[in-house]
Amino acid sequence: VARGGWSLAIGAIGGVVTTILGTWSLAITIMVICMGVDIITGIAVAKFFVNSPKTESGGYSSREVRKGLMRKGGMCLVVLIAHYVDLLIGTQYVRDAVVVFTVFNEIMSILENVALMGVPIPKILLKGLDVLHEQTGEGENNNDNNMANITYAEFEKLKESLEAQGITLTNTDGNITILADRE
């Protein structure tokens, strides 16, 4: 009986989410997975590596976790708005474009987190992100500040972690550039 109740509850939640956000797509699945991985890696950086740029000590802060969860909720609201824009104008691509943009931001955040853990970032992944960055119009000369905002201290901490892996990170007029030896 309890098992059936959980299945019913999960099904009902899935039905409500699908009704609100439109059909459940692979893009939405990837977005949710990336959000979860970003949360987990962000907490790991703070709790186990004590290397979080979000706090002075580098340690865990429940306040920062709450702020991160609120940002994730905000991203989901943007996806919701994009879905209703699609309904309004009779298309099906605005929501997916917003979801892809969100996934890209989540991947960048995950890479920042794993770099802060000291994990080497594969050069092919950096190359793939560069290509995606160019295709989404987020190139070097775009100063619309669409990417995640980080403080100077966060930037310096990330820069140090990446430099230890032979990756140069520069910040010129608000545009962050990643330079790595690509083979």
Disulfide bonds with the S-S distance in Angstrom:
none
